[in-house]
């Protein structure tokens, strides 16, 4: 049973200090064969903070981090907050065009990045574009005695000639402490850029209160105990990785396992060897883990809690994981603008399924959070009716950085407009129908892709599925499905259409089905529907 949460920590710096005081000798980070203690993390973040101040970094300045899941990411975020800075995580898959937008939008004072990303992205930003004044590199293999070729097929660069490195900084400034700079709960702690599905990414401003409350909500809703270990599947630049993984570990004074980037074979090995208590990730990560050769319940036995978010959890996939590993995936819901989780399934309650659509519920609102469903007239709809989800939480974003129009568009008198469509049952359980903008209208019928995708997942051959509307001169739009297959399975589109006719109304059955080797995904593992609606990404068969 969930208890009312006590808010005693109001900022990111206090959250980190809490972790140091209560860690009981537990390491802060495990990274392959490297172990980083809370004391070392504190010392290294002090050293970086001093160097940034020496180079002119002031309270309110923006520090970007452009790297995969490595210990230096943690060092950077702590150092930034110690001196009142605003932390800006950047997707390591971004290249010159995306970087140019963030550099110009956030007006960065400093950036820390991997040497390879310096060459692949930063060095290619066009002349004339704003560039951070302070540039520092951080080696992803510093202190490692061996490299795992599953994530490091070729040894990465460790330094860029003429560019200051974090490794040098922690040596030259070892033992020094930065001046104390006070931060308030209402100060901006981070600017986290959205995925930009409807245009250029927007920077959601997360307050220090949002960080602290989001961390506590994440820790308690995932039942993560004090001094336990969490495996970070999600990338730290994403709100799930930053709050649900890293900050909830600080809240529990626990240990986070980092492994550079997601590789399913390596994840299974990490779970077996390092025995984390919990992990949270997109459902596609769990699908990939299920397909690892030789994986079984014994290899994942240390996991007591697993949770999924960021993408819909199809009931069939939930059942496959439960049957194969004995793991009951807890479904949850949140977004960048809410500092992550606001709704979660209680582990002590039976999972609910919507009798109409067959969709799994994402649970009930967490303490202090509220969910409302509003219609096109902005008024609350009746219980069971579909409408836009509006969220109220003490961890809500302060708005979008430098974008008052977008901020105003998302404000509702009851809370923050999510852009998602869903419904509530009589007991307050929330069901996500789909993204509002993804609805398909065919011959006047409204079709939600999520419902069709859930039906596709019930076929044993289907590994991944994405459904979109494509132009049709007669119907306006028709339903098209893209799928990938589970290993060892064969399936023809005609056969799958016949299967779907037994599952759904005729107008919902995909008229076109394309089978691909792999579906495009975001770095967090969310299937990228927009890749199939535009020429932005060309799927490979």
Secondary structure as GFF3:
##gff-version 3
##sequence-region A 1 541
A	DSSP	alpha_helix	12	22	.	.	.	ID=ss1
A	DSSP	beta_strand	29	31	.	.	.	ID=ss2
A	DSSP	beta_strand	34	36	.	.	.	ID=ss3
A	DSSP	alpha_helix	38	54	.	.	.	ID=ss4
A	DSSP	beta_strand	62	66	.	.	.	ID=ss5
A	DSSP	alpha_helix	71	82	.	.	.	ID=ss6
A	DSSP	beta_strand	86	90	.	.	.	ID=ss7
A	DSSP	alpha_helix	96	106	.	.	.	ID=ss8
A	DSSP	beta_strand	110	113	.	.	.	ID=ss9
A	DSSP	alpha_helix	115	120	.	.	.	ID=ss10
A	DSSP	three_ten_helix	122	124	.	.	.	ID=ss11
A	DSSP	beta_strand	134	137	.	.	.	ID=ss12
A	DSSP	beta_strand	164	165	.	.	.	ID=ss13
A	DSSP	alpha_helix	166	172	.	.	.	ID=ss14
A	DSSP	beta_strand	188	193	.	.	.	ID=ss15
A	DSSP	beta_strand	203	207	.	.	.	ID=ss16
A	DSSP	alpha_helix	208	221	.	.	.	ID=ss17
A	DSSP	beta_strand	229	232	.	.	.	ID=ss18
A	DSSP	alpha_helix	239	239	.	.	.	ID=ss19
A	DSSP	pi_helix	240	247	.	.	.	ID=ss20
A	DSSP	alpha_helix	248	251	.	.	.	ID=ss21
A	DSSP	beta_strand	255	258	.	.	.	ID=ss22
A	DSSP	alpha_helix	264	274	.	.	.	ID=ss23
A	DSSP	beta_strand	278	281	.	.	.	ID=ss24
A	DSSP	alpha_helix	283	290	.	.	.	ID=ss25
A	DSSP	three_ten_helix	297	300	.	.	.	ID=ss26
A	DSSP	beta_strand	305	308	.	.	.	ID=ss27
A	DSSP	alpha_helix	315	325	.	.	.	ID=ss28
A	DSSP	beta_strand	330	335	.	.	.	ID=ss29
A	DSSP	three_ten_helix	336	338	.	.	.	ID=ss30
A	DSSP	beta_strand	340	344	.	.	.	ID=ss31
A	DSSP	beta_strand	364	365	.	.	.	ID=ss32
A	DSSP	beta_strand	370	374	.	.	.	ID=ss33
A	DSSP	beta_strand	387	392	.	.	.	ID=ss34
A	DSSP	beta_strand	399	400	.	.	.	ID=ss35
A	DSSP	alpha_helix	404	410	.	.	.	ID=ss36
A	DSSP	beta_strand	411	412	.	.	.	ID=ss37
A	DSSP	beta_strand	415	424	.	.	.	ID=ss38
A	DSSP	beta_strand	430	435	.	.	.	ID=ss39
A	DSSP	three_ten_helix	436	438	.	.	.	ID=ss40
A	DSSP	beta_strand	440	442	.	.	.	ID=ss41
A	DSSP	beta_strand	445	447	.	.	.	ID=ss42
A	DSSP	alpha_helix	449	456	.	.	.	ID=ss43
A	DSSP	beta_strand	462	472	.	.	.	ID=ss44
A	DSSP	beta_strand	476	485	.	.	.	ID=ss45
A	DSSP	alpha_helix	493	501	.	.	.	ID=ss46
A	DSSP	three_ten_helix	506	508	.	.	.	ID=ss47
A	DSSP	beta_strand	512	515	.	.	.	ID=ss48
A	DSSP	alpha_helix	530	533	.	.	.	ID=ss49
###
